[in-house]
Structure formats: structure tokens, C-alpha cells
């Protein structure tokens, strides 16, 4: 296996002079050299053929026992320079100080067969100086969920980090799944995440918080040169444009999340990418019975700071925290202009995506009441969010929606509202070509999603050694918008058994 490594981050930015994994506070550096901790019996469970090809692996590479060894953390390929990066962050609205890659180890940056830069990062490969009191490991359930959702989001057209491989370690990891005093051993795994860059808001925040102004300036210049090479102009112009692009990309990302009903679950500033990518798939979920206050994260159950309906505002708040960190480097008026641009671009993006969801070529002001009433109807009727729009693309008959409701009584009580709304909708689309409208709606509204209950089925089967449900889920979500025979199970609404089951309705940050 040979890859073309161009480790620009470690080559151009200062690193920690110490090279052990002892937990510690560091200053004046952006990364620390680490060595992945070997595991006992690595076994490749699944990989992404498209990511592998982009990076530069062929079929023989994947089939080689050496591949599992490398991507479990037991071996290195020539050119790899494993390291963990330093960052901070605001967690649940409060500054948390130094955080860093506590169980993520970047192996290096590859210029891939596709000509693009791909940073390879192992999650769950052992301790780093940023692990604090943790072991740096990850369990199969969270690793499988990250692999599945990373690839599903890419297929959904949502900007995201990707996943190259999922490797079982053969070792057990102790975790208290719900932090309730009941730890248990679980099978361990390592997922290899892939992105052009894993730089987060927190990389800049920590330098501002510790008054490392010169290093912050250096990191910004590095980011512009490597990750935003098309931004030009004077120093001030380049930095203003850079922040504006971060705001625009973040707005586009938030609009996509709302379009497909995705809830990140832990939208801390250290989980926000400066490239506008979905990053860190922990206790995520997808809206099923529509509720703007839905959060899949048990840690957020009381405050619901990161609930589905609050995500656009939280992203704006996070951008404001990044802006505050950049005050010594970017003109305050340019930072405010970027934040204003976020609000405007989010509205434009969300409006266009909403129009497509409902099958309109554009969303007129006169449509806003119809759209708002639709969401109120969804909340009142308990119709599945995803299946409502897929069904609406083909029918306006009220009875055709009954099978997609979670609570028959709520649906029956809301049926007069549904009938009235469908009549209004039918009037709105009366002059729209039916085939054009359906094609537009089916391209905006997915049918196959990595719902939590489907992931849980795949997890429980994988823990028994059965990978068939995992492969079936990956096959379904690889083409999320095209209905295909044989995937009825993957297109269904949440079954009753999953309503209150751990891993389906309740998740935590434990992984």
C-alpha cells in the first residue's frame, strides 16, 4: 500500500516537543505527536469503496490483512505522521477550555488518486495528550453509527466528513452508556474518518482564549493558504472573505439539516467545521414524529439547547463565538457582516429547499402560511416527517397518510385539519405538471435514512457477528432518494418496539 502523503499541517505549524500520551495542558503548539495503541485482533467489518478509490486504495489493498492492521492503529504506512490536535470549545453554552483530539488520531494528509486532499483520522485508536481521564477508545455501536451516517449524509447531498473503514478491534471497552452508574464491557472498534480538513471553530478559540495571538495569526494564514486558496485580495479582504465563507457554508449546512430532519445532538463549537461540514456523529437522530423540540441526546434532554428546531440559531451563536475569537485578527465590522450574511443566506437556502420539499418552483410569500400550517399539522397528526413528504409527492388523499401515523387517535383527531390542508395544497399545485412536481419533491425528500432504530438493528446484529443488516442499511442509504424494490423495511416508520428502546430513542455522548 502506497499513498501520496503531504502532511502540511504538521510540516508548517508548531508541534508539541513532548511525544508521549500523558494527559496535559499544552501551549504555543497546535498538535502533539502520538502513536496509536495496538489492538489484539483487528478485523475489517466494512469500508467505503468510493472513499477508498478517492484516497488511492485498490481492491487488493482492501483485501490485504495489512489494511485492517493499519486502520486499527497497529501499523503505519510510509509517510504517515500520527498526531492529535489541540483545540478548545464552548460546550452547552459554556467555555470548556482545552479539549483537543482525545480519541482521534490523524494519520496524515493524502493527496488522493482524485487529486484532492484527504486527511485520514482514526477515532478510537487510543490515548492522546488530550484524552484527560479517558482511554481514547471507542465502542462498536458508536463507531458503526458514525460510519453509516457519514456515508449516508454524503449520499443525501449534505456536506459531511466521510468514512473509509470500520474495524473491529477484538478488545472490550468499558462504558457507562447512560452515565447512570451501570458500566459494562462492549466490543471495541475504530472508524477511519476522512475530510479535506478537520479544523474546527475550537482550534481558533483556544488560541484566542490563551492570548496566543501570533499563533492564531499563523493558523489563519495557514487555513487560507491550504483550505481556502481561491480567496484573494489584501490581508484584511482575505480574512473578511474567509469568515464570510465560513458563515455561508454553515448556513447551507444548517438548511440541509432542517430539510432532511437531521438533529446533530451536540452542536458545541468544537464540533463545528470551518469547512461547513457535518462533523462528529455522536448522539444524532432523525425527526420521526415531527417535534421541533426533539433531541436525541439524553444529556440535552432537560435544556434541549440542541433540539431540531433550534439548530439554525445555535449555529449562528457558534459563529458568533468564532467571531469573538477572531477579533484580534479580523475587523469587527467584517465579522458582523459575516454573521449578517449567515442569517440572510440561511433564509435564502432554507426557502429554496422548502420550496423543493413541497414541490414548488419557488416559495412565494403567499405560500408561507400553507407551509407553516403543514408543520403544525404534522405535529398534531403524528405523521412521520419523512414519509409525509414522500407520500405527498404522489397523493392528496387523506386516507393515504394514515399508515404513516404513529398514534391512530391523534391522526383521527387531526384528520379534518389534514383534509382541509390537502385541499389547499391541491389548489396551490393545480397548474403544476404532476411529473415535474413529483421529480422535484423526490429529489429533495429522502426515503431511506439511517434512522436510529435501523442503526440499532445493525449494531445488535454486528455484535452477534452478523453483518447482513449493516450491509442492507448501507445499500439502502447509498441511494436515499430513489425507491427500490426490496428495501421496504428500511423505508418504514419507527416500529413500536423502538419507541423507548435505548439506542433508538435515547442516546448519550458515551462511545
C-alpha positions as a printed NumPy array, in Angstrom:
array([[  0.   ,   0.   ,   0.   ],
       [  1.473,   3.321,  -1.074],
       [ -0.157,   6.72 ,  -0.676],
       [  0.979,  10.224,  -1.602],
       [  1.284,  11.962,   1.777],
       [  1.584,  15.736,   2.003],
       [  1.444,  16.4  ,   5.725],
       [  1.137,  20.132,   5.517],
       [ -0.449,  20.678,   8.939],
       [  2.407,  19.063,  10.88 ],
       [  5.037,  20.423,   8.49 ],
       [  4.024,  24.088,   8.648],
       [  2.564,  24.506,  12.143],
       [  4.315,  24.075,  15.508],
       [  4.019,  20.799,  17.401],
       [  4.398,  19.689,  20.996],
       [  8.063,  18.932,  21.873],
       [  6.916,  16.013,  24.047],
       [  5.938,  12.805,  22.285],
       [  4.078,  10.8  ,  24.929],
       [  0.341,  10.418,  25.526],
       [  0.359,  11.757,  29.088],
       [ -2.654,  13.993,  29.632],
       [ -1.567,  17.609,  29.931],
       [ -2.23 ,  21.229,  29.056],
       [ -0.133,  22.467,  26.155],
       [  0.696,  25.938,  24.86 ],
       [  2.219,  27.523,  21.784],
       [  1.536,  24.451,  19.64 ],
       [ -1.315,  23.098,  17.505],
       [ -0.587,  19.388,  17.565],
       [  1.083,  16.639,  19.536],
       [  2.833,  13.591,  18.155],
       [  1.138,  10.357,  19.264],
       [  1.291,   6.662,  18.484],
       [ -1.947,   4.669,  18.107],
       [ -2.315,   1.981,  20.778],
       [ -2.3  ,  -1.521,  19.219],
       [ -5.334,  -3.805,  19.489],
       [ -5.444,  -7.576,  19.756],
       [ -7.36 ,  -8.833,  16.736],
       [ -8.259,  -6.214,  14.09 ],
       [-10.883,  -7.265,  11.57 ],
       [-12.264,  -5.124,   8.769],
       [-16.054,  -5.05 ,   9.015],
       [-16.89 ,  -2.668,   6.193],
       [-15.318,   0.006,   4.023],
       [-16.462,   2.673,   1.58 ],
       [-15.368,   1.765,  -1.953],
       [-15.784,   5.336,  -3.194],
       [-13.674,   6.814,  -0.389],
       [-11.037,   4.112,  -0.805],
       [-10.76 ,   4.817,  -4.524],
       [-10.557,   8.579,  -3.973],
       [ -7.763,   8.185,  -1.434],
       [ -5.833,   5.785,  -3.667],
       [ -6.514,   2.248,  -2.445],
       [ -7.281,  -0.557,  -4.881],
       [ -9.235,  -3.771,  -4.31 ],
       [ -6.112,  -5.74 ,  -3.401],
       [ -5.167,  -3.149,  -0.773],
       [ -8.549,  -3.504,   0.921],
       [ -8.375,  -7.295,   0.87 ],
       [ -4.893,  -7.343,   2.376],
       [ -4.634,  -8.187,   6.11 ],
       [ -2.34 ,  -5.173,   6.355],
       [ -5.267,  -2.823,   5.678],
       [ -7.06 ,  -3.838,   8.883],
       [ -3.803,  -3.598,  10.802],
       [ -3.193,  -0.03 ,   9.616],
       [ -6.724,   1.223,  10.177],
       [ -6.978,  -0.337,  13.615],
       [ -3.829,   1.53 ,  14.647],
       [ -1.445,  -1.448,  14.724],
       [  0.775,  -0.382,  11.824],
       [  1.678,   2.634,   9.727],
       [  2.127,   3.234,   6.004],
       [  5.213,   5.11 ,   4.862],
       [  4.525,   8.821,   5.103],
       [  2.034,   8.664,   7.973],
       [  2.714,  11.067,  10.846],
       [  0.163,  10.279,  13.557],
       [ -0.793,  13.223,  15.719],
       [ -3.61 ,  14.716,  17.759],
       [ -4.604,  18.361,  17.525],
       [ -5.229,  20.945,  20.199],
       [ -8.474,  22.909,  20.392],
       [-10.982,  24.252,  22.872],
       [-14.681,  24.928,  22.671],
       [-17.971,  26.105,  24.09 ],
       [-19.94 ,  23.095,  25.297],
       [-23.646,  23.574,  26.012],
       [-23.082,  27.325,  26.001],
       [-20.117,  27.4  ,  28.392],
       [-16.39 ,  27.744,  27.69 ],
       [-14.767,  24.379,  28.4  ],
       [-11.104,  25.313,  27.99 ],
       [ -8.659,  22.942,  26.327],
       [-10.324,  19.906,  24.747],
       [ -8.436,  18.545,  21.752],
       [ -8.45 ,  15.188,  19.983],
       [ -8.984,  12.936,  22.96 ],
       [ -9.556,   9.784,  20.929],
       [ -8.996,  10.94 ,  17.386],
       [ -5.566,  10.42 ,  15.855],
       [ -4.849,  11.916,  12.446],
       [ -2.543,   9.717,  10.383],
       [ -1.708,  12.405,   7.841],
       [ -2.895,  14.203,   4.718],
       [ -3.038,  12.293,   1.448],
       [ -3.202,  13.845,  -1.994],
       [ -5.531,  11.212,  -3.372],
       [ -5.995,   9.492,  -6.681],
       [ -8.76 ,  12.046,  -7.324],
       [ -6.291,  14.938,  -6.91 ],
       [ -7.912,  16.17 ,  -3.688],
       [ -6.567,  16.391,  -0.149],
       [ -7.82 ,  13.743,   2.279],
       [ -6.927,  13.806,   5.955],
       [ -7.169,  10.301,   7.439],
       [ -8.22 ,  10.227,  11.075],
       [ -8.691,   7.21 ,  13.34 ],
       [-11.35 ,   7.525,  16.017],
       [-10.92 ,   5.13 ,  18.914],
       [ -7.237,   4.301,  18.413],
       [ -6.055,   5.082,  21.945],
       [ -4.963,   7.802,  24.305],
       [ -3.575,  11.204,  23.356],
       [ -2.397,  14.144,  25.487],
       [ -5.958,  15.48 ,  25.181],
       [ -7.735,  12.355,  26.486],
       [ -7.861,  13.68 ,  30.054],
       [ -9.063,  10.699,  32.14 ],
       [-10.478,   8.713,  29.213],
       [ -8.975,   5.708,  27.426],
       [ -9.104,   7.051,  23.879],
       [-11.089,   4.053,  22.695],
       [-14.492,   3.767,  21.023],
       [-17.141,   1.063,  21.034],
       [-18.678,  -0.725,  18.086],
       [-22.115,   0.854,  18.47 ],
       [-20.906,   4.447,  18.15 ],
       [-18.3  ,   3.612,  15.503],
       [-20.847,   1.819,  13.337],
       [-23.27 ,   4.718,  13.678],
       [-20.575,   7.187,  12.616],
       [-19.577,   5.122,   9.594],
       [-23.177,   4.676,   8.438],
       [-24.244,   8.285,   8.934],
       [-21.11 ,   9.768,   7.373],
       [-21.709,   7.88 ,   4.144],
       [-25.488,   8.352,   4.244],
       [-25.165,  12.123,   4.635],
       [-22.84 ,  12.246,   1.63 ],
       [-25.428,  10.388,  -0.435],
       [-28.099,  12.773,   0.85 ],
       [-26.142,  15.701,  -0.576],
       [-25.287,  17.138,   2.83 ],
       [-21.721,  18.46 ,   3.314],
       [-20.006,  15.976,   5.604],
       [-16.875,  14.2  ,   6.656],
       [-16.656,  10.743,   5.081],
       [-15.715,   7.317,   6.433],
       [-13.14 ,   4.977,   4.909],
       [-13.302,   1.935,   7.163],
       [-14.797,   0.317,  10.244],
       [-12.513,  -2.143,  12.027],
       [-13.406,  -4.343,  14.989],
       [-10.528,  -4.447,  17.481],
       [-11.147,  -7.775,  19.189],
       [-10.946,  -5.982,  22.541],
       [-13.616,  -4.993,  25.033],
       [-14.146,  -1.407,  26.172],
       [-15.79 ,  -0.423,  29.45 ],
       [-18.545,   2.196,  29.039],
       [-21.333,   3.585,  31.204],
       [-23.77 ,   4.08 ,  28.333],
       [-26.123,   6.479,  30.124],
       [-23.788,   7.721,  32.863],
       [-26.103,   6.107,  35.418],
       [-23.602,   4.01 ,  37.344],
       [-24.021,   0.837,  35.285],
       [-20.831,   0.406,  33.234],
       [-20.447,  -2.657,  31.048],
       [-17.963,  -4.128,  28.628],
       [-18.704,  -3.576,  24.946],
       [-16.862,  -4.643,  21.788],
       [-14.379,  -2.036,  20.615],
       [-13.934,  -0.616,  17.111],
       [-12.022,   2.029,  15.192],
       [-13.533,   4.118,  12.408],
       [-11.356,   5.98 ,   9.923],
       [-12.847,   9.366,   9.13 ],
       [-11.828,  11.307,   6.047],
       [-12.103,  15.036,   5.261],
       [-10.125,  17.726,   3.446],
       [ -9.561,  19.204,   6.906],
       [-10.728,  18.568,  10.444],
       [-10.142,  22.157,  11.577],
       [-12.868,  23.237,  13.979],
       [-14.011,  26.535,  15.453],
       [-12.306,  25.434,  18.646],
       [ -8.845,  25.41 ,  17.055],
       [ -9.08 ,  29.203,  16.802],
       [-10.956,  29.71 ,  20.071],
       [ -8.274,  28.103,  22.237],
       [ -5.576,  30.414,  20.846],
       [ -7.675,  33.5  ,  21.494],
       [ -8.563,  32.319,  24.998],
       [ -4.893,  31.847,  25.908],
       [ -3.785,  35.06 ,  24.166],
       [ -1.567,  33.215,  21.677],
       [ -2.14 ,  35.942,  19.121],
       [  0.864,  35.27 ,  16.911],
       [ -0.025,  31.6  ,  16.608],
       [ -3.647,  32.483,  15.856],
       [ -2.45 ,  34.742,  13.051],
       [ -0.275,  31.924,  11.752],
       [ -3.13 ,  29.4  ,  11.858],
       [ -5.419,  31.737,   9.928],
       [ -2.815,  32.257,   7.226],
       [ -2.258,  28.507,   7.024],
       [ -6.006,  27.866,   6.733],
       [ -6.36 ,  30.422,   3.962],
       [ -3.424,  29.001,   2.013],
       [ -4.343,  25.33 ,   2.35 ],
       [ -8.141,  25.207,   2.634],
       [ -9.292,  28.47 ,   1.01 ],
       [ -6.729,  29.01 ,  -1.776],
       [ -9.175,  30.895,  -4.025],
       [ -9.695,  33.706,  -1.511],
       [ -7.559,  36.656,  -2.602],
       [ -7.066,  40.372,  -2.003],
       [ -5.353,  42.286,   0.778],
       [ -4.821,  40.755,   4.21 ],
       [ -7.986,  42.401,   5.522],
       [-10.028,  41.439,   2.454],
       [ -8.905,  37.823,   2.541],
       [ -9.818,  37.431,   6.184],
       [-13.189,  39.12 ,   5.743],
       [-13.988,  36.86 ,   2.787],
       [-12.822,  33.805,   4.736],
       [-15.161,  34.447,   7.661],
       [-17.986,  35.213,   5.253],
       [-17.438,  31.87 ,   3.517],
       [-17.476,  30.027,   6.841],
       [-20.793,  31.72 ,   7.629],
       [-22.258,  30.924,   4.215],
       [-21.206,  27.284,   4.319],
       [-22.549,  26.914,   7.847],
       [-25.869,  28.424,   6.756],
       [-26.12 ,  25.995,   3.848],
       [-25.324,  23.116,   6.185],
       [-27.97 ,  24.097,   8.728],
       [-30.576,  24.41 ,   5.967],
       [-29.749,  20.887,   4.771],
       [-30.1  ,  19.509,   8.289],
       [-33.549,  21.046,   8.574],
       [-34.525,  19.779,   5.118],
       [-33.891,  16.121,   5.937],
       [-34.882,  16.262,   9.62 ],
       [-31.367,  15.637,  10.952],
       [-30.528,  16.514,  14.546],
       [-26.815,  16.679,  15.355],
       [-27.31 ,  16.36 ,  19.089],
       [-24.065,  18.009,  20.292],
       [-23.595,  21.297,  18.458],
       [-20.726,  22.545,  20.593],
       [-18.246,  24.887,  18.918],
       [-15.628,  22.128,  18.951],
       [-18.   ,  20.102,  16.772],
       [-18.243,  22.796,  14.083],
       [-16.079,  22.593,  10.952],
       [-14.63 ,  25.709,   9.338],
       [-15.301,  23.996,   6.002],
       [-19.013,  23.804,   6.75 ],
       [-19.075,  20.018,   7.061],
       [-21.2  ,  17.851,   9.327],
       [-18.636,  16.531,  11.785],
       [-18.661,  14.284,  14.878],
       [-21.592,  11.884,  14.624],
       [-22.41 ,  11.116,  18.234],
       [-25.964,  11.06 ,  19.63 ],
       [-27.549,  12.185,  16.368],
       [-31.066,  11.345,  15.241],
       [-33.665,  11.993,  12.578],
       [-37.07 ,  13.535,  13.244],
       [-39.749,  10.864,  13.051],
       [-42.97 ,  12.136,  14.626],
       [-42.481,  15.831,  13.983],
       [-41.431,  17.868,  17.014],
       [-39.205,  20.984,  16.803],
       [-38.155,  20.312,  20.414],
       [-36.87 ,  16.821,  19.625],
       [-33.356,  15.997,  20.769],
       [-31.855,  12.501,  20.637],
       [-29.224,  13.354,  23.272],
       [-30.057,  12.376,  26.856],
       [-27.511,  14.925,  28.09 ],
       [-29.567,  17.642,  26.395],
       [-32.972,  16.286,  27.44 ],
       [-33.663,  18.946,  30.053],
       [-32.467,  22.129,  28.374],
       [-32.94 ,  20.978,  24.76 ],
       [-30.362,  23.515,  23.666],
       [-29.569,  21.474,  20.566],
       [-33.104,  20.441,  19.649],
       [-34.038,  20.142,  15.986],
       [-35.824,  23.487,  15.714],
       [-33.028,  25.386,  17.473],
       [-30.179,  24.266,  15.237],
       [-30.095,  27.296,  12.886],
       [-29.924,  29.683,  15.861],
       [-27.276,  27.577,  17.609],
       [-25.085,  27.554,  14.503],
       [-25.359,  31.363,  14.416],
       [-24.396,  31.514,  18.12 ],
       [-21.404,  29.281,  17.458],
       [-20.305,  31.503,  14.588],
       [-20.519,  34.484,  16.911],
       [-18.173,  32.676,  19.325],
       [-15.749,  32.067,  16.471],
       [-16.055,  35.736,  15.53 ],
       [-15.205,  36.76 ,  19.073],
       [-12.082,  34.595,  18.908],
       [-11.032,  36.342,  15.696],
       [-11.444,  39.915,  16.937],
       [ -7.691,  40.477,  17.107],
       [ -7.306,  39.271,  13.521],
       [-10.386,  40.372,  11.583],
       [-12.069,  43.761,  11.559],
       [-15.133,  43.767,  13.795],
       [-17.311,  45.213,  11.037],
       [-16.293,  42.334,   8.746],
       [-17.158,  39.823,  11.427],
       [-20.578,  41.39 ,  11.888],
       [-21.08 ,  41.41 ,   8.124],
       [-20.318,  37.68 ,   8.084],
       [-22.853,  36.983,  10.816],
       [-25.435,  39.046,   8.957],
       [-24.607,  37.084,   5.844],
       [-25.291,  33.851,   7.733],
       [-28.819,  34.982,   8.567],
       [-29.545,  36.104,   5.002],
       [-28.001,  33.036,   3.362],
       [-29.79 ,  30.675,   5.707],
       [-33.119,  32.225,   4.817],
       [-32.381,  32.008,   1.091],
       [-31.175,  28.405,   1.312],
       [-33.961,  27.241,   3.603],
       [-36.576,  28.903,   1.425],
       [-35.276,  27.199,  -1.73 ],
       [-35.101,  23.822,  -0.005],
       [-38.579,  24.218,   1.454],
       [-39.959,  25.051,  -1.979],
       [-38.453,  21.836,  -3.338],
       [-39.806,  19.794,  -0.417],
       [-43.327,  20.933,  -1.219],
       [-42.869,  20.677,  -4.991],
       [-42.977,  24.404,  -5.729],
       [-40.637,  26.02 ,  -8.233],
       [-40.354,  28.973,  -5.841],
       [-41.739,  29.679,  -2.397],
       [-43.916,  32.778,  -2.698],
       [-44.81 ,  34.872,   0.316],
       [-48.334,  33.6  ,  -0.137],
       [-47.082,  30.041,   0.435],
       [-45.66 ,  30.729,   3.888],
       [-48.962,  30.185,   5.712],
       [-49.534,  26.931,   3.826],
       [-46.064,  25.693,   4.807],
       [-46.386,  26.751,   8.434],
       [-49.767,  25.05 ,   8.676],
       [-48.241,  21.874,   7.259],
       [-45.728,  21.688,  10.084],
       [-48.415,  22.365,  12.67 ],
       [-50.465,  19.607,  11.046],
       [-47.516,  17.213,  11.254],
       [-47.14 ,  17.909,  14.962],
       [-50.862,  17.419,  15.568],
       [-51.324,  14.259,  13.485],
       [-48.177,  12.255,  14.421],
       [-47.467,  11.513,  10.75 ],
       [-43.854,  10.546,  10.13 ],
       [-41.934,  13.593,   8.892],
       [-40.041,  11.799,   6.116],
       [-42.951,   9.674,   4.905],
       [-45.338,  12.631,   4.866],
       [-43.376,  14.349,   2.112],
       [-42.71 ,  11.177,   0.13 ],
       [-46.435,  10.411,   0.212],
       [-47.425,  13.99 ,  -0.594],
       [-45.457,  13.747,  -3.826],
       [-47.955,  11.2  ,  -5.126],
       [-51.318,  11.829,  -3.482],
       [-53.542,  14.332,  -1.715],
       [-55.985,  11.696,  -0.422],
       [-56.132,  11.914,   3.395],
       [-56.503,   8.171,   3.977],
       [-53.209,   7.516,   2.184],
       [-51.358,   9.131,   5.088],
       [-52.91 ,   7.005,   7.842],
       [-50.335,   4.204,   7.671],
       [-47.556,   6.692,   8.389],
       [-49.004,   7.981,  11.676],
       [-47.54 ,   6.863,  14.998],
       [-50.693,   7.435,  17.062],
       [-54.003,   6.485,  15.4  ],
       [-56.084,   8.596,  17.797],
       [-54.029,  11.729,  17.14 ],
       [-54.298,  11.09 ,  13.423],
       [-58.069,  10.612,  13.631],
       [-58.487,  13.791,  15.66 ],
       [-56.369,  15.736,  13.16 ],
       [-57.93 ,  14.284,  10.013],
       [-60.282,  17.23 ,   9.425],
       [-57.247,  19.53 ,   9.542],
       [-55.391,  17.199,   7.176],
       [-58.295,  17.139,   4.724],
       [-58.564,  20.915,   4.732],
       [-54.827,  21.374,   4.295],
       [-54.626,  18.865,   1.444],
       [-57.434,  20.711,  -0.331],
       [-55.47 ,  23.949,  -0.065],
       [-52.314,  22.218,  -1.263],
       [-54.132,  20.67 ,  -4.234],
       [-55.375,  24.129,  -5.18 ],
       [-51.814,  25.512,  -4.962],
       [-50.377,  22.863,  -7.31 ],
       [-53.312,  22.674,  -9.714],
       [-51.381,  24.236, -12.577],
       [-48.091,  22.441, -11.88 ],
       [-47.145,  19.478, -14.044],
       [-47.543,  16.415, -11.813],
       [-44.464,  14.588, -13.091],
       [-42.284,  17.667, -12.699],
       [-43.555,  18.27 ,  -9.189],
       [-43.009,  14.672,  -8.124],
       [-39.498,  14.595,  -9.518],
       [-38.693,  17.827,  -7.682],
       [-40.092,  16.512,  -4.405],
       [-38.459,  13.093,  -4.64 ],
       [-35.099,  14.761,  -5.256],
       [-35.486,  16.861,  -2.082],
       [-37.18 ,  14.37 ,   0.236],
       [-35.245,  11.188,   1.027],
       [-36.912,   7.841,   1.531],
       [-34.042,   5.921,   3.12 ],
       [-32.353,   7.37 ,   6.199],
       [-30.047,   5.853,   8.834],
       [-32.769,   6.122,  11.444],
       [-31.638,   5.245,  14.941],
       [-33.709,   2.077,  15.131],
       [-32.233,   0.804,  11.87 ],
       [-28.735,   1.544,  13.152],
       [-29.577,  -0.259,  16.395],
       [-30.703,  -3.339,  14.479],
       [-27.401,  -3.291,  12.592],
       [-25.433,  -2.798,  15.822],
       [-27.065,  -5.677,  17.673],
       [-26.6  ,  -7.983,  14.686],
       [-22.958,  -6.928,  14.251],
       [-22.283,  -7.611,  17.917],
       [-23.516, -11.173,  17.235],
       [-21.249, -11.416,  14.192],
       [-23.987, -10.864,  11.608],
       [-23.141,  -8.013,   9.211],
       [-26.079,  -8.537,   6.842],
       [-28.311,  -5.813,   8.401],
       [-25.403,  -3.358,   8.258],
       [-24.771,  -4.03 ,   4.583],
       [-28.508,  -3.821,   3.872],
       [-28.705,  -0.429,   5.578],
       [-25.67 ,   0.831,   3.691],
       [-27.16 ,  -0.361,   0.405],
       [-30.446,   1.44 ,   1.114],
       [-28.914,   4.734,   2.215],
       [-26.426,   4.798,  -0.677],
       [-29.33 ,   5.9  ,  -2.918],
       [-31.657,   7.641,  -0.48 ],
       [-33.975,   9.353,  -2.968],
       [-34.78 ,   6.508,  -5.379],
       [-37.396,   3.996,  -4.304],
       [-36.199,   0.447,  -4.912],
       [-37.769,  -2.97 ,  -4.507],
       [-36.648,  -4.994,  -1.526],
       [-35.991,  -2.083,   0.832],
       [-39.439,  -1.708,   2.357],
       [-38.094,  -2.343,   5.858],
       [-35.539,   0.442,   5.519],
       [-38.262,   2.828,   4.29 ],
       [-40.64 ,   2.173,   7.171],
       [-41.581,   4.364,  10.091],
       [-40.255,   3.627,  13.564],
       [-41.739,   0.365,  14.907],
       [-43.441,   0.28 ,  18.296],
       [-40.629,  -1.739,  19.875],
       [-38.189,   1.1  ,  19.177],
       [-40.259,   3.862,  20.769],
       [-38.5  ,   3.745,  24.157],
       [-35.586,   1.426,  23.424],
       [-32.067,   2.51 ,  24.319],
       [-30.146,   3.348,  21.152],
       [-33.361,   4.138,  19.279],
       [-34.996,   6.91 ,  21.282],
       [-32.343,   7.534,  23.932],
       [-28.681,   8.177,  23.179],
       [-25.801,   9.741,  25.019],
       [-22.335,  11.017,  24.24 ],
       [-20.914,   7.758,  25.608],
       [-18.941,   5.987,  22.912]])
